[in-house]
Amino acid sequence: MKVRVKVIPSSKRAKVDVAQNGVMLVKVNAPPQKGLANKRLVEVLADYFRIPKSSVKIIHGFTSKMKLVEIKKIKK
């Protein structure tokens, strides 16, 4: 599954919301430097979907606030 994500770095808490237009709004408590916000984004989304971090991959938008993220569901 691919989802569009808008990241808000340097927030006080990590939080996931879904906007009305279907874009996920993710606040991360990491600065947008040296990939720290991207790393924290993967951790927050993995926790939100209850999947391993290896199942979350940023496809597009590494240096942008708007990203395209692929979520791979675990097959049981």
C-alpha positions as MATLAB code, in Angstrom:
seq = 'MKVRVKVIPSSKRAKVDVAQNGVMLVKVNAPPQKGLANKRLVEVLADYFRIPKSSVKIIHGFTSKMKLVEIKKIKK';
ca = [
       0.000    0.000    0.000;
       1.314    3.453   -0.859;
       0.364    6.492    1.196;
       1.056   10.202    0.852;
       2.523   11.663    4.018;
       3.112   15.227    5.135;
       5.849   15.346    7.777;
       6.115   18.043   10.437;
       9.609   17.765   11.966;
      10.800   19.060   15.354;
       7.436   18.559   17.048;
       7.165   18.025   20.785;
       5.582   14.595   20.354;
       5.337   12.026   17.599;
       1.751   11.757   16.357;
      -0.165   10.441   13.335;
      -3.342   12.053   11.979;
      -5.262   11.584    8.744;
      -6.281   14.747    6.920;
      -9.584   15.053    5.083;
      -7.863   14.823    1.699;
      -6.475   11.368    2.578;
      -2.929   12.539    3.257;
      -1.428   11.290    6.514;
      -0.109   14.076    8.723;
       2.805   12.808   10.822;
       4.497   14.891   13.484;
       7.959   13.634   14.415;
      10.106   14.675   17.340;
      13.346   14.818   15.345;
      15.016   17.661   13.444;
      15.104   17.659    9.626;
      18.879   17.188    9.582;
      21.018   14.272    8.389;
      17.959   12.092    7.749;
      16.889   12.042   11.408;
      13.296   13.076   10.656;
      13.019   10.421    7.924;
      14.338    7.746   10.283;
      11.867    8.803   12.967;
       9.053    8.861   10.378;
       9.710    5.201    9.559;
       9.692    4.331   13.272;
       6.433    6.210   13.932;
       4.632    4.674   10.936;
       5.843    1.178   11.832;
       4.486    1.632   15.338;
       1.198    3.091   14.037;
       0.583    0.167   11.643;
       2.100   -2.361   14.099;
       4.586   -3.714   11.596;
       8.392   -3.976   11.559;
      10.397   -0.922   10.464;
      11.699   -2.949    7.530;
       8.144   -2.948    6.103;
       8.095    0.859    5.783;
       9.985    2.478    2.911;
      10.147    6.094    1.746;
       9.811    5.993   -2.049;
       9.779    9.677   -2.966;
      10.423   12.996   -1.229;
      13.488   12.347    0.935;
      14.211   16.078    1.300;
      10.603   17.305    1.133;
       7.842   17.546    3.728;
       5.525   15.701    1.321;
       6.551   12.082    0.897;
       5.310    8.927   -0.750;
       5.711    5.957    1.591;
       5.230    2.272    0.847;
       3.771    0.118    3.632;
       4.218   -3.618    3.223;
       1.733   -5.645    5.224;
       3.010   -8.787    6.898;
       1.524  -12.016    5.551;
       0.523  -14.454    8.267;
];
